[in-house]
Amino acid sequence: MPSGRVKVGIIGSRFEADIHAASFQMVPEEAEVVAVASPTPGNAERLAKEYGIPRFFLDYREMLKEPDIEMVTITAPNALHAQMTLDIANAGKHVVCEKPLCVTLAEADEMIDTCKRKGVLLGYAEELFFTPKYVKAKEMADQGAFGKIHVVKQSEKHSGPHSEWFWDVERSGGGALMDLGCHGIAFCYWFLGRSPLKSVYAQLGTYVHADKTKGDDEALCILEFENEAVGVVENSWAKRGGMFDRVEVYGEGGVTYADLHMGNALPTYSEYGFGYAVEKAPTTTGWSYPVFEEHWNYGMPQEMRHFARCVRGKEPLQATGEDGRLVMQALYAAYASAGMEQKIHMPYKPQAKRPIDEWLGRKAK
Ligand SMILES: NC(=O)c1ccc[n+]([C@@H]2O[C@H](COP(=O)([O-])OP(=O)(O)OC[C@H]3O[C@@H](n4cnc5c(N)ncnc54)[C@H](O)[C@@H]3O)[C@@H](O)[C@H]2O)c1
């Protein structure tokens, strides 16, 4: 087995690619990014210059021919995740795929099977498994701090995505539930010890952004697990004022609240404004809540360190393709629930190709 720092390639060059590049720089003992690939001329080169990445490519398939690259992270639009995963695995390299894993269950199966067959890891980039504040909540829960837990709630909300492809369900595969709910579903499942899902109920709507998308911009989802606990997942693409990310845990013997931004922010008033407050905040004048060490507080460098250590066999994989597949199953059931206006009992056999079609197809009738 090779030793030393894991050599990483990144596919994509914008929002999440920047976070991956910055995160790997924070864990230099485990990994180094040696290449980046992105189809828009100039973009991969710009990211490479910014982070001192030696090689850049327009076509990711060319990057996959580089023999020294061991692990490739995917930060491209959701509908491209499956093909990219297959190409990376077939090139004999380990895969780290951003959330959501893909846009159909058939794709999830093919991704998992191909990676198994090729003997490469399929890491599911769910950073909430590594977010320090949320990890602390889980450690306390596992130590029995709250007794038997009956409700776990995860909310992620902002005013809407930063890139145009998210609004197009053909490329994103869904709306706020798909984009942000995938975090909450994965979180509740992980937090509750991966207890199997018993039922899913969802209420979805497009309240603010119907001019831009067929997808949902408000999503409320209730997940019942076999261990009798309930997961509540709240998401929005229509919440003003910057990013909101919060967890609540209720047990028979205790409770904890973890607000990712407010607890780590500096309540600030400025007449003049300044550089940056927090993701999706529209302004820095007046009252704002600037965060610090944002990537670290999200758990991004810790997540990338984990995947690199898995490649070296130092840790077992904690965020897997199977986790991403479970999230896909819940997404189909949640969109179907909203479409049928009823609770869905698991296992649910998808009736439509993609999760969002379970809702859109029934809405149209
Ligand atoms: N974990 C998180 O919290 C988080 C946050 C943001 C985005 N994401 C995920 O990361 C992925 C990318 O989102 P983003 O916000 O960076 O989007 P973005 O629009 O900022 O960037 C998308 C990138 O994909 C590249 N791309 C498009 N087509 C390509 C192709 N054929 N080959 C190679 N690259 C291609 C684009 O050039 C661009 O660099 C999505 O799956 C998204 O869900 C995760």
The ligand as a Gaussian input file, in Angstrom:
#p B3LYP/6-31G(d) Opt

LIG

0 1
 N      -21.521000      19.549000       1.643000
 C      -22.069000      20.721000       1.475000
 O      -22.472000      21.371000       2.409000
 C      -22.200000      21.266000       0.085000
 C      -22.281000      22.645000      -0.118000
 C      -22.386000      23.123000      -1.419000
 C      -22.458000      22.217000      -2.490000
 N      -22.374000      20.886000      -2.244000
 C      -22.480000      19.920000      -3.360000
 O      -21.337000      20.056000      -4.181000
 C      -21.693000      19.869000      -5.545000
 C      -21.250000      21.109000      -6.338000
 O      -21.954000      22.240000      -5.848000
 P      -21.307000      23.707000      -5.910000
 O      -22.039000      24.503000      -4.909000
 O      -19.846000      23.644000      -5.858000
 O      -21.762000      24.148000      -7.374000
 P      -21.040000      25.242000      -8.289000
 O      -22.028000      25.606000      -9.332000
 O      -20.454000      26.315000      -7.441000
 O      -19.846000      24.424000      -8.949000
 C      -20.100000      23.342000      -9.812000
 C      -18.794000      22.956000     -10.457000
 O      -19.019000      21.793000     -11.257000
 C      -18.287000      21.975000     -12.460000
 N      -18.809000      21.139000     -13.538000
 C      -19.969000      21.283000     -14.217000
 N      -20.020000      20.343000     -15.198000
 C      -18.873000      19.624000     -15.115000
 C      -18.347000      18.533000     -15.844000
 N      -19.014000      17.991000     -16.862000
 N      -17.129000      18.064000     -15.496000
 C      -16.454000      18.587000     -14.466000
 N      -16.906000      19.619000     -13.725000
 C      -18.116000      20.123000     -14.054000
 C      -18.480000      23.454000     -12.758000
 O      -17.536000      23.875000     -13.712000
 C      -18.239000      24.045000     -11.379000
 O      -16.874000      24.222000     -11.142000
 C      -23.185000      19.604000      -5.560000
 O      -23.434000      18.230000      -5.607000
 C      -23.673000      20.181000      -4.250000
 O      -24.832000      19.543000      -3.760000
 C      -22.231000      20.398000      -0.994000

